[in-house]
Amino acid sequence: MEIIKICLTSVLSAAALFLIAKILGHKQMSQLDFFDYITGITIGSIAAELATELEEPLKPLVAMLIYGAITVFLNFLTTKFPKTRKYINGSPTILMNNGKIYRKNMKKAKLDLSEFMVMCRQEGYFNLRDIRTAIFEYNGRLTILPISTKRPANPEDMNIIPEPEHIFTELIMDGRILTDNLKRRGLNENWLKKELKQLGYHNAKEVYLGLCDNSNNLSVFEAE
């Protein structure tokens, strides 16, 4: 009987976590700000407690819902009143500008020079002289503006107007034909079989991934 209760409370915990995560959005799974980090850890801890709470599972469930509601409210508050963001999430800090490293701002961000160097290398800058401005964002990421001679060249610099890029459509995945995507492109399986035959394939099962561009050109990839 106790095992059944554990199974039920575990399912309840997973369902509550799923619903709260859907309400909070994908932000919790990407770049977290300070409060999202705290609530993410806390909600996870409460969910673990809920999974094993057999006597009064309602208490941790209510606590999870309250934390989720607080997060939604604060997100609404920072969206409606942008000035409150610096008090809740913090504000960006300039760590380096025009060849000068700001010691006070480094202390404010609680970073030492070694950590700063590591973050610069993670962004692809091994020489600090290539950096014009380095900003420590409120979510813990380092944003770098390189000096003009070190930034990557783009087509506009060379007076080139490239053709617009388009998203490829998946027509075959793991040997299976995605009929909905075919219809969305205005194509059919006969067209796909003809294209595969021209590329030397007898059927879609021989293909691991098949992509179609905006001009209906098929690109196929085999699995190793």
MARBA-3410 file (N, C-alpha, C, O; in Angstrom, 1 decimal):
224
0.8,-1.2,0.0,0.0,0.0,0.0,0.9,1.3,0.0,0.6,2.2,-0.7 ~ 2.0,1.2,0.8,2.9,2.4,0.9,3.5,2.6,-0.4,3.8,3.8,-0.8 ~ 3.9,1.5,-1.2,4.5,1.7,-2.5,3.6,2.4,-3.5,4.0,3.2,-4.3 ~ 2.3,2.0,-3.4,1.3,2.7,-4.3,1.2,4.2,-4.0,1.1,5.0,-4.9 ~ 1.3,4.5,-2.7,1.2,5.9,-2.3,2.4,6.7,-2.8,2.3,7.8,-3.3
3.6,6.1,-2.7,4.8,6.7,-3.2,4.7,6.9,-4.7,5.1,8.0,-5.2 ~ 4.2,5.9,-5.4,4.0,6.1,-6.9,3.0,7.2,-7.2,3.3,8.0,-8.1 ~ 1.9,7.3,-6.4,0.9,8.3,-6.7,1.5,9.7,-6.4,1.3,10.7,-7.2 ~ 2.2,9.9,-5.3,2.8,11.2,-4.9,3.9,11.6,-5.9,4.1,12.7,-6.2 ~ 4.6,10.6,-6.4,5.7,10.9,-7.4,5.1,11.4,-8.7,5.6,12.3,-9.3
4.0,10.7,-9.1,3.3,11.2,-10.3,2.7,12.6,-10.1,2.8,13.4,-11.0 ~ 2.1,12.8,-8.9,1.6,14.1,-8.6,2.7,15.2,-8.6,2.5,16.3,-9.1 ~ 3.9,14.9,-8.1,5.0,15.8,-8.1,5.5,16.1,-9.5,5.7,17.3,-9.8 ~ 5.6,15.1,-10.3,6.0,15.3,-11.7,5.0,16.1,-12.5,5.4,17.0,-13.3 ~ 3.7,15.8,-12.3,2.7,16.6,-13.0,2.7,18.0,-12.5,2.5,18.9,-13.4
2.9,18.3,-11.2,2.9,19.7,-10.7,4.1,20.4,-11.3,4.0,21.6,-11.7 ~ 5.3,19.8,-11.3,6.5,20.4,-11.9,6.3,20.7,-13.3,6.7,21.8,-13.8 ~ 5.7,19.8,-14.1,5.5,20.0,-15.5,4.5,21.2,-15.7,4.8,22.1,-16.6 ~ 3.4,21.3,-15.0,2.5,22.4,-15.2,3.1,23.7,-14.8,2.9,24.7,-15.5 ~ 3.9,23.8,-13.7,4.5,25.0,-13.3,5.6,25.4,-14.3,5.7,26.6,-14.6
6.3,24.5,-14.8,7.3,24.8,-15.8,6.7,25.4,-17.1,7.2,26.3,-17.7 ~ 5.5,24.8,-17.5,4.8,25.3,-18.7,4.3,26.7,-18.4,4.4,27.5,-19.3 ~ 3.9,27.0,-17.2,3.4,28.3,-16.9,4.5,29.3,-16.9,4.4,30.4,-17.4 ~ 5.7,28.9,-16.3,6.8,29.9,-16.2,7.5,30.0,-17.5,8.1,31.1,-17.8 ~ 7.4,29.1,-18.4,8.0,29.2,-19.8,9.4,28.6,-19.8,9.9,28.1,-18.8
10.0,28.7,-21.0,11.3,28.1,-21.2,12.5,28.9,-20.6,13.6,28.4,-20.6 ~ 12.2,30.0,-20.1,13.2,30.8,-19.5,13.9,30.1,-18.3,15.1,30.2,-18.1 ~ 13.1,29.3,-17.6,13.7,28.5,-16.5,14.7,27.5,-17.0,15.6,27.1,-16.2 ~ 14.7,27.1,-18.3,15.6,26.1,-18.8,16.7,26.7,-19.5,17.6,26.0,-20.0 ~ 16.8,28.0,-19.7,17.8,28.6,-20.5,18.7,29.5,-19.6,19.4,29.0,-18.7
18.7,30.8,-19.8,19.5,31.7,-19.0,18.7,32.3,-17.8,17.7,33.0,-18.0 ~ 19.0,31.9,-16.6,18.3,32.2,-15.4,18.8,33.5,-14.8,20.0,33.8,-14.8 ~ 17.8,34.3,-14.4,18.2,35.5,-13.6,18.3,35.0,-12.1,18.0,33.9,-11.8 ~ 18.6,36.0,-11.2,18.8,35.6,-9.8,17.6,35.0,-9.2,17.7,33.9,-8.6 ~ 16.4,35.6,-9.4,15.2,35.0,-8.7,14.8,33.7,-9.3,14.3,32.8,-8.6
14.9,33.6,-10.7,14.5,32.4,-11.3,15.4,31.2,-10.8,14.9,30.1,-10.7 ~ 16.7,31.5,-10.6,17.6,30.5,-10.1,17.1,30.0,-8.7,17.1,28.8,-8.4 ~ 16.8,31.0,-7.8,16.3,30.6,-6.5,15.0,29.8,-6.5,14.9,28.7,-5.9 ~ 14.0,30.3,-7.3,12.8,29.6,-7.3,12.9,28.2,-8.0,12.2,27.3,-7.6 ~ 13.8,28.1,-9.0,14.0,26.8,-9.7,14.5,25.8,-8.7,14.0,24.6,-8.7
15.5,26.1,-7.9,16.0,25.2,-6.9,15.0,24.9,-5.8,14.8,23.7,-5.5 ~ 14.3,25.9,-5.4,13.3,25.7,-4.3,12.1,24.8,-4.7,11.7,23.9,-4.0 ~ 11.6,25.1,-5.9,10.5,24.3,-6.4,10.9,22.8,-6.7,10.2,21.9,-6.4 ~ 12.2,22.7,-7.1,12.7,21.3,-7.3,12.8,20.6,-6.0,12.5,19.4,-5.9 ~ 13.3,21.3,-5.0,13.4,20.6,-3.6,12.0,20.3,-3.1,11.9,19.2,-2.5
11.1,21.2,-3.2,9.7,20.9,-2.7,9.1,19.7,-3.5,8.4,18.9,-2.9 ~ 9.4,19.7,-4.8,8.8,18.5,-5.6,9.4,17.2,-5.1,8.7,16.2,-5.1 ~ 10.7,17.2,-4.8,11.3,16.0,-4.3,10.6,15.6,-2.9,10.4,14.4,-2.7 ~ 10.3,16.6,-2.1,9.7,16.3,-0.8,8.3,15.8,-1.1,7.8,14.8,-0.4 ~ 7.6,16.3,-2.0,6.2,15.9,-2.4,6.2,14.5,-2.8,5.2,13.7,-2.5
7.2,14.0,-3.6,7.2,12.7,-4.1,7.3,11.6,-3.0,6.9,10.5,-3.2 ~ 7.8,12.0,-1.8,7.9,11.0,-0.7,7.0,11.4,0.5,7.0,10.6,1.5 ~ 6.2,12.4,0.4,5.3,12.8,1.4,4.0,12.0,1.3,3.2,12.2,0.4 ~ 3.9,11.0,2.3,2.7,10.2,2.2,1.6,10.6,3.1,0.4,10.3,2.8 ~ 1.9,11.3,4.2,0.9,11.7,5.1,0.1,12.9,4.7,-1.2,12.9,4.6
0.8,14.0,4.3,0.1,15.3,3.9,0.7,15.8,2.6,1.4,16.8,2.7 ~ 0.5,15.2,1.5,1.1,15.7,0.2,0.6,17.0,-0.2,1.2,17.7,-1.0 ~ -0.6,17.5,0.4,-1.1,18.7,0.0,-0.3,19.9,0.4,-0.2,20.9,-0.3 ~ 0.5,19.8,1.5,1.3,20.9,2.0,2.4,21.3,1.0,2.5,22.4,0.6 ~ 3.3,20.3,0.6,4.3,20.7,-0.4,3.7,21.1,-1.7,4.3,21.9,-2.4
2.6,20.5,-2.1,1.9,20.9,-3.4,1.5,22.4,-3.3,1.7,23.1,-4.3 ~ 0.9,22.8,-2.2,0.5,24.2,-2.1,1.7,25.1,-2.1,1.7,26.2,-2.7 ~ 2.8,24.7,-1.4,4.1,25.5,-1.4,4.6,25.7,-2.8,5.1,26.7,-3.2 ~ 4.6,24.6,-3.6,5.0,24.7,-5.0,4.2,25.7,-5.8,4.7,26.5,-6.6 ~ 2.9,25.6,-5.6,2.0,26.5,-6.4,2.2,28.0,-5.9,2.1,28.9,-6.8
2.5,28.2,-4.6,2.8,29.6,-4.1,4.0,30.1,-4.8,4.1,31.3,-5.2 ~ 5.1,29.3,-4.8,6.4,29.7,-5.4,6.2,30.0,-6.9,6.7,31.0,-7.4 ~ 5.4,29.2,-7.6,5.1,29.4,-9.0,4.3,30.7,-9.2,4.6,31.5,-10.1 ~ 3.3,31.0,-8.3,2.5,32.2,-8.4,3.4,33.5,-8.1,3.2,34.5,-8.8 ~ 4.3,33.4,-7.2,5.2,34.5,-6.9,6.1,34.8,-8.1,6.3,36.0,-8.4
6.6,33.8,-8.7,7.4,34.0,-9.9,6.7,34.6,-11.0,7.2,35.5,-11.7 ~ 5.4,34.1,-11.3,4.6,34.7,-12.3,4.3,36.2,-12.0,4.3,37.0,-12.9 ~ 4.0,36.5,-10.7,3.7,37.9,-10.3,4.9,38.8,-10.6,4.8,39.9,-11.1 ~ 6.1,38.3,-10.2,7.3,39.1,-10.3,7.7,39.3,-11.8,8.1,40.4,-12.2 ~ 7.4,38.3,-12.6,7.6,38.5,-14.1,6.7,39.5,-14.6,7.0,40.3,-15.5
5.4,39.5,-14.2,4.4,40.5,-14.6,4.9,41.9,-14.1,4.8,42.9,-14.9 ~ 5.4,42.0,-12.9,5.8,43.2,-12.3,6.9,43.9,-13.1,6.9,45.0,-13.4 ~ 8.0,43.0,-13.5,9.1,43.6,-14.2,8.8,43.9,-15.6,9.4,44.8,-16.2 ~ 7.7,43.2,-16.2,7.3,43.6,-17.5,6.5,44.9,-17.6,6.6,45.7,-18.4 ~ 5.6,45.0,-16.6,4.7,46.2,-16.5,5.5,47.4,-16.0,5.2,48.5,-16.5
6.4,47.2,-15.1,7.2,48.3,-14.6,8.7,48.0,-14.7,9.3,47.5,-13.8 ~ 9.3,48.3,-15.9,10.7,48.0,-16.2,11.7,48.5,-15.1,12.7,47.9,-15.0 ~ 11.4,49.6,-14.4,12.3,50.1,-13.5,12.5,49.2,-12.3,13.6,49.3,-11.6 ~ 11.6,48.3,-12.1,11.8,47.4,-10.9,12.7,46.2,-11.2,13.1,45.5,-10.3 ~ 13.1,46.1,-12.5,14.0,45.0,-12.9,15.4,45.1,-12.2,15.9,44.0,-11.7
15.9,46.3,-12.0,17.2,46.4,-11.4,17.2,46.0,-9.9,18.2,45.6,-9.4 ~ 16.0,46.1,-9.3,15.9,45.8,-7.9,15.7,44.3,-7.7,16.1,43.7,-6.7 ~ 15.0,43.6,-8.7,14.7,42.2,-8.6,15.8,41.4,-9.2,16.3,40.4,-8.7 ~ 16.1,41.7,-10.5,17.1,40.9,-11.2,18.5,41.4,-11.2,19.5,40.7,-11.4 ~ 18.7,42.7,-10.8,20.0,43.3,-10.8,20.2,44.1,-12.1,19.3,44.1,-13.0
21.3,44.6,-12.3,21.6,45.4,-13.6,23.0,45.0,-14.1,23.8,44.6,-13.4 ~ 23.2,45.3,-15.4,24.5,44.9,-16.0,25.6,45.8,-15.4,25.4,46.9,-15.0 ~ 26.8,45.2,-15.4,28.0,45.9,-14.9,29.1,45.9,-15.9,29.5,44.9,-16.4 ~ 29.6,47.1,-16.2,30.8,47.2,-17.1,32.0,46.8,-16.4,32.4,47.5,-15.4 ~ 32.7,45.8,-16.9,33.9,45.3,-16.2,35.2,45.9,-16.9,36.2,46.1,-16.3
35.0,46.2,-18.2,36.2,46.6,-19.0,35.7,47.6,-20.1,34.7,47.3,-20.7 ~ 36.5,48.6,-20.3,36.1,49.6,-21.4,37.3,50.3,-21.8,38.1,50.9,-21.0 ~ 37.6,50.3,-23.1,38.7,51.1,-23.7,40.0,50.7,-23.0,40.9,51.6,-22.8 ~ 40.3,49.4,-22.8,41.5,49.0,-22.3,41.7,49.1,-20.8,42.7,48.7,-20.3 ~ 40.7,49.5,-20.1,40.7,49.7,-18.6,39.8,48.7,-17.9,38.6,48.6,-18.3
40.3,48.0,-16.9,39.5,47.0,-16.2,39.1,47.8,-14.9,39.9,48.3,-14.1 ~ 37.8,47.8,-14.6,37.3,48.5,-13.4,37.3,47.5,-12.2,36.5,46.6,-12.1 ~ 38.2,47.8,-11.3,38.4,47.0,-10.1,37.1,47.0,-9.2,36.7,46.0,-8.7 ~ 36.5,48.2,-9.0,35.3,48.3,-8.2,34.2,47.5,-8.8,33.4,46.8,-8.0 ~ 34.0,47.5,-10.1,32.9,46.8,-10.7,33.2,45.3,-10.7,32.3,44.5,-10.6
34.5,44.9,-10.7,34.8,43.5,-10.6,34.4,43.0,-9.2,33.9,41.9,-9.0 ~ 34.7,43.8,-8.2,34.3,43.4,-6.8,32.8,43.4,-6.7,32.2,42.5,-6.0 ~ 32.1,44.3,-7.3,30.6,44.4,-7.3,30.0,43.1,-7.9,29.0,42.6,-7.4 ~ 30.7,42.7,-9.0,30.2,41.4,-9.7,30.7,40.2,-9.0,30.3,39.1,-9.4 ~ 31.6,40.3,-7.9,32.1,39.2,-7.2,32.9,38.3,-8.1,32.8,37.1,-8.1
33.7,38.9,-9.0,34.6,38.2,-9.9,36.0,38.6,-9.6,36.3,39.7,-9.3 ~ 36.9,37.6,-9.8,38.4,37.9,-9.8,38.9,37.9,-11.2,38.2,37.5,-12.1 ~ 40.2,38.3,-11.3,40.7,38.4,-12.7,40.8,37.0,-13.4,40.6,37.0,-14.6 ~ 41.0,36.0,-12.6,41.1,34.6,-13.2,39.8,34.2,-13.8,39.7,33.7,-15.0 ~ 38.7,34.5,-13.1,37.3,34.1,-13.6,37.0,35.0,-14.8,36.4,34.5,-15.8
37.4,36.3,-14.8,37.1,37.2,-15.9,37.9,36.7,-17.1,37.3,36.7,-18.2 ~ 39.1,36.3,-17.0,39.9,35.7,-18.1,39.2,34.5,-18.7,39.2,34.3,-19.9 ~ 38.8,33.6,-17.8,38.1,32.4,-18.3,36.9,32.7,-19.1,36.6,32.1,-20.1 ~ 36.1,33.7,-18.6,34.8,34.0,-19.3,35.1,34.7,-20.7,34.4,34.5,-21.6 ~ 36.2,35.4,-20.7,36.6,36.0,-22.0,37.0,34.9,-23.0,36.7,35.0,-24.2
37.8,33.9,-22.5,38.2,32.8,-23.4,37.0,32.0,-23.9,37.0,31.6,-25.0 ~ 36.0,31.8,-23.0,34.8,31.1,-23.4,34.1,31.8,-24.5,33.4,31.2,-25.3 ~ 34.2,33.1,-24.5,33.6,33.9,-25.6,34.5,34.0,-26.8,34.1,34.7,-27.8 ~ 35.6,33.4,-26.8,36.5,33.4,-28.0,37.6,34.5,-28.0,38.2,34.7,-29.0 ~ 37.8,35.1,-26.9,38.8,36.2,-26.8,39.9,35.9,-25.9,39.7,35.9,-24.6
41.0,35.5,-26.5,42.2,35.1,-25.7,43.1,36.3,-25.4,44.0,36.3,-24.6 ~ 43.0,37.4,-26.2,43.8,38.6,-26.0,42.8,39.7,-25.6,41.9,40.1,-26.3 ~ 43.1,40.2,-24.4,42.2,41.3,-23.9,42.2,42.6,-24.7,41.3,43.4,-24.6 ~ 43.3,42.7,-25.5,43.4,43.9,-26.3,42.5,43.9,-27.5,42.2,45.0,-28.1 ~ 41.9,42.8,-27.7,40.8,42.7,-28.8,39.5,43.1,-28.3,38.5,43.2,-29.1
39.3,43.4,-27.0,38.1,43.7,-26.4,38.0,45.2,-26.2,38.8,45.9,-25.6 ~ 36.9,45.8,-26.7,36.6,47.2,-26.4,35.8,47.4,-25.1,36.2,48.2,-24.2 ~ 34.7,46.6,-25.0,33.9,46.7,-23.8,33.4,45.3,-23.4,33.1,44.5,-24.2 ~ 33.5,45.0,-22.1,33.0,43.8,-21.5,32.0,44.1,-20.5,32.3,44.8,-19.5 ~ 30.8,43.5,-20.6,29.7,43.8,-19.7,29.3,42.5,-19.0,29.0,41.5,-19.7
29.2,42.5,-17.7,28.7,41.4,-16.9,27.2,41.5,-16.8,26.7,42.4,-16.0 ~ 26.4,40.7,-17.5,25.0,40.8,-17.4,24.4,40.3,-16.1,25.0,39.5,-15.4 ~ 23.1,40.6,-15.9,22.5,40.3,-14.6,22.3,38.7,-14.5,22.0,38.2,-13.4 ~ 22.3,38.0,-15.7,22.1,36.6,-15.6,23.4,35.8,-15.6,23.4,34.6,-15.7 ~ 24.5,36.5,-15.3,25.8,35.8,-15.1,26.6,35.6,-16.4,27.6,35.0,-16.3
26.1,36.1,-17.5,26.8,35.9,-18.8,27.7,37.2,-19.0,27.3,38.3,-18.6 ~ 28.8,37.0,-19.8,29.6,38.1,-20.1,29.4,38.4,-21.6,29.5,37.6,-22.5 ~ 29.1,39.7,-21.9,28.8,40.2,-23.2,30.0,41.0,-23.6,30.4,41.9,-22.9 ~ 30.5,40.8,-24.8,31.8,41.4,-25.2,31.5,42.2,-26.6,31.0,41.6,-27.5 ~ 32.0,43.4,-26.6,32.0,44.2,-27.8,33.5,44.3,-28.2,34.3,45.0,-27.6
33.9,43.7,-29.4,35.3,43.7,-29.8,35.6,45.1,-30.4,34.7,45.8,-30.8 ~ 36.9,45.3,-30.5,37.3,46.5,-31.2,37.0,46.4,-32.7,36.9,45.2,-33.2 ~ 36.8,47.5,-33.4,36.3,47.4,-34.7,37.2,46.6,-35.7,36.6,45.9,-36.6 ~ 38.5,46.6,-35.5,39.4,45.8,-36.4,39.4,44.3,-36.1,39.9,43.5,-36.9 ~ 38.8,43.9,-35.0,38.8,42.5,-34.6,37.4,41.8,-34.8,37.3,40.6,-34.6
36.4,42.6,-35.1,35.1,42.0,-35.2,35.0,41.3,-36.6,35.7,41.7,-37.5 ~ 34.2,40.2,-36.7,34.0,39.5,-38.0,33.5,40.4,-39.1,32.6,41.2,-38.9 ~ 34.0,40.2,-40.3,33.5,41.0,-41.4,32.2,40.4,-41.8,31.9,39.2,-41.7 ~ 31.3,41.3,-42.3,30.0,40.9,-42.8,29.8,41.3,-44.2,30.6,42.2,-44.7 ~ 28.8,40.8,-45.0,28.6,41.1,-46.4,28.5,42.6,-46.6,28.9,43.1,-47.7
27.9,43.4,-45.7,27.7,44.8,-45.8,29.1,45.5,-45.9,29.2,46.5,-46.6 ~ 30.1,45.0,-45.2,31.4,45.6,-45.2,32.0,45.5,-46.6,32.8,46.4,-47.0 ~ 31.6,44.4,-47.3,32.2,44.2,-48.7,31.3,44.5,-49.8,31.5,44.1,-50.9 ~ 30.2,45.3,-49.4,29.2,45.7,-50.4,28.6,44.5,-51.2,28.4,44.5,-52.4 ~ 28.3,43.4,-50.5,27.8,42.2,-51.0,26.3,42.0,-50.5,26.1,42.2,-49.3
25.4,41.7,-51.4,24.0,41.5,-51.0,23.7,40.0,-51.2,23.4,39.6,-52.3 ~ 23.9,39.2,-50.2,23.6,37.7,-50.3,22.2,37.4,-50.5,21.3,38.2,-50.2 ~ 21.9,36.2,-51.1,20.5,35.7,-51.2,20.0,35.5,-49.8,20.7,35.0,-48.9 ~ 18.7,35.8,-49.6,18.1,35.5,-48.3,18.1,34.0,-47.9,17.9,33.2,-48.7 ~ 18.4,33.8,-46.6,18.4,32.4,-46.1,17.0,32.0,-45.8,16.1,32.8,-45.4
16.8,30.6,-45.9,15.4,30.1,-45.6,15.6,28.9,-44.7,16.7,28.2,-44.8 ~ 14.7,28.6,-43.9,14.7,27.4,-43.0,14.5,26.1,-43.8,13.5,26.1,-44.6 ~ 15.3,25.1,-43.6,15.1,23.8,-44.3,13.9,23.1,-43.6,13.7,23.2,-42.4 ~ 13.2,22.3,-44.4,12.1,21.6,-43.9,12.5,20.1,-43.8,13.0,19.6,-44.8 ~ 12.2,19.4,-42.7,12.5,18.0,-42.6,11.5,17.2,-43.3,10.3,17.3,-42.9
11.9,16.4,-44.2,11.0,15.5,-45.0,11.2,14.0,-44.6,10.2,13.2,-44.6 ~ 12.4,13.7,-44.1,12.7,12.3,-43.7,13.4,12.4,-42.4,14.4,13.2,-42.3 ~ 13.0,11.7,-41.4,13.7,11.6,-40.1,13.8,10.2,-39.6,12.8,9.5,-39.4 ~ 15.0,9.7,-39.5,15.3,8.3,-39.0,14.5,7.3,-39.9,14.0,6.4,-39.4 ~ 14.6,7.6,-41.2,14.0,6.6,-42.2,12.5,6.8,-42.4,11.9,6.0,-43.1
11.8,7.7,-41.6,10.4,7.9,-41.7,10.0,9.1,-42.5,10.6,10.2,-42.3 ~ 9.1,9.0,-43.4,8.6,10.2,-44.2,7.7,11.0,-43.4,6.7,10.5,-42.8 ~ 7.9,12.3,-43.3,7.0,13.2,-42.6,6.0,13.8,-43.5,6.2,14.8,-44.2 ~ 4.9,13.1,-43.6,3.9,13.4,-44.6,3.3,14.8,-44.4,3.0,15.5,-45.4 ~ 3.2,15.2,-43.2,2.6,16.6,-42.9,3.5,17.7,-43.5,3.0,18.6,-44.1
4.8,17.5,-43.3,5.8,18.5,-43.8,5.8,18.4,-45.4,5.9,19.5,-46.0 ~ 5.6,17.3,-46.0,5.5,17.2,-47.4,4.3,18.0,-47.9,4.4,18.7,-48.9 ~ 3.2,17.8,-47.3,2.0,18.5,-47.7,2.1,20.0,-47.5,1.7,20.8,-48.3 ~ 2.8,20.4,-46.4,3.0,21.8,-46.2,3.8,22.5,-47.2,3.7,23.7,-47.5 ~ 4.8,21.7,-47.8,5.6,22.2,-48.9,4.9,22.1,-50.3,5.4,22.5,-51.3
3.7,21.5,-50.3,3.0,21.3,-51.6,3.6,20.1,-52.4,3.5,20.1,-53.6 ~ 4.2,19.2,-51.7,4.8,18.0,-52.3,4.1,16.8,-51.9,3.2,16.8,-51.1 ~ 4.5,15.6,-52.6,3.9,14.4,-52.2,5.0,13.3,-52.2,6.1,13.5,-52.6 ~ 4.6,12.1,-51.9,5.5,11.0,-51.7,6.1,10.5,-53.1,7.2,10.1,-53.1 ~ 5.3,10.7,-54.1,5.9,10.3,-55.5,7.0,11.2,-55.8,8.0,10.8,-56.4
6.9,12.5,-55.5,8.0,13.5,-55.8,9.2,13.1,-55.0,10.3,13.1,-55.5 ~ 9.0,12.7,-53.7,10.1,12.4,-52.8,10.8,11.1,-53.3,12.0,11.0,-53.3 ~ 10.0,10.1,-53.7,10.6,8.8,-54.2,11.5,9.1,-55.5,12.5,8.5,-55.7 ~ 11.0,10.0,-56.3,11.7,10.3,-57.5,13.0,11.0,-57.2,14.0,10.7,-57.8 ~ 13.0,11.9,-56.2,14.2,12.6,-55.9,15.2,11.7,-55.2,16.4,11.8,-55.5
14.7,10.8,-54.4,15.6,9.8,-53.7,16.2,8.9,-54.8,17.4,8.5,-54.7 ~ 15.5,8.5,-55.8,16.0,7.6,-56.8,17.1,8.3,-57.6,18.1,7.7,-58.0 ~ 16.9,9.6,-57.9,18.0,10.4,-58.6,19.3,10.5,-57.7,20.4,10.6,-58.3 ~ 19.1,10.4,-56.4,20.3,10.5,-55.5,20.8,9.1,-55.2,21.8,9.0,-54.5 ~ 20.2,8.1,-55.8,20.8,6.7,-55.6,20.2,5.9,-54.5,20.8,4.9,-54.0
19.0,6.3,-54.0,18.4,5.6,-52.8,17.1,4.9,-53.3,16.4,5.5,-54.1 ~ 16.9,3.7,-52.8,15.7,3.0,-53.3,14.4,3.4,-52.5,13.3,3.4,-53.0 ~ 14.6,3.7,-51.2,13.5,4.2,-50.4,13.9,5.0,-49.2,15.1,5.2,-49.0 ~ 13.0,5.6,-48.5,13.3,6.5,-47.4,14.0,5.8,-46.2,14.7,6.5,-45.5 ~ 13.9,4.5,-46.1,14.5,3.8,-45.0,16.0,3.9,-45.0,16.7,3.7,-44.0
16.6,4.1,-46.2,18.0,4.2,-46.3,18.6,5.5,-45.9,19.8,5.7,-45.9 ~ 17.7,6.5,-45.6,18.1,7.8,-45.3,17.9,8.1,-43.8,16.8,7.8,-43.3 ~ 18.8,8.7,-43.2,18.7,9.1,-41.8,18.0,10.4,-41.6,17.1,10.6,-40.7 ~ 18.4,11.4,-42.5,17.7,12.7,-42.4,17.6,13.2,-43.8,18.6,13.2,-44.6 ~ 16.5,13.8,-44.2,16.3,14.4,-45.5,15.7,15.8,-45.3,14.7,15.9,-44.7
16.4,16.8,-45.9,15.9,18.2,-45.8,15.6,18.8,-47.1,16.2,18.4,-48.1 ~ 14.7,19.7,-47.1,14.3,20.3,-48.4,14.4,21.8,-48.2,13.9,22.4,-47.2 ~ 15.1,22.5,-49.2,15.2,24.0,-49.1,14.0,24.7,-49.8,13.1,24.0,-50.2 ~ 14.1,26.0,-49.8,13.0,26.8,-50.4,12.8,26.6,-51.9,11.7,26.8,-52.4 ~ 13.8,26.0,-52.5,13.7,25.8,-54.0,13.4,24.3,-54.2,13.5,23.8,-55.4
13.0,23.6,-53.2,12.6,22.2,-53.3,13.8,21.3,-53.7,13.6,20.3,-54.5 ~ 15.0,21.6,-53.3,16.1,20.8,-53.5,16.3,19.9,-52.3,16.3,20.4,-51.1 ~ 16.4,18.6,-52.5,16.5,17.6,-51.4,18.0,17.4,-51.0,18.8,17.1,-51.9 ~ 18.3,17.4,-49.7,19.6,17.1,-49.2,19.4,15.9,-48.2,18.5,16.0,-47.4 ~ 20.2,14.9,-48.4,20.0,13.7,-47.6,21.3,13.4,-46.8,22.4,13.7,-47.3
21.1,12.8,-45.6,22.3,12.4,-44.8,22.1,11.0,-44.3,21.0,10.6,-43.9 ~ 23.2,10.2,-44.4,23.1,8.8,-43.9,23.7,8.8,-42.5,24.5,9.6,-42.1 ~ 23.3,7.7,-41.8,23.8,7.5,-40.4,25.0,6.6,-40.5,25.1,5.7,-41.2 ~ 26.0,6.9,-39.6,27.2,6.1,-39.5,26.9,4.8,-38.7,27.7,3.9,-38.6
END
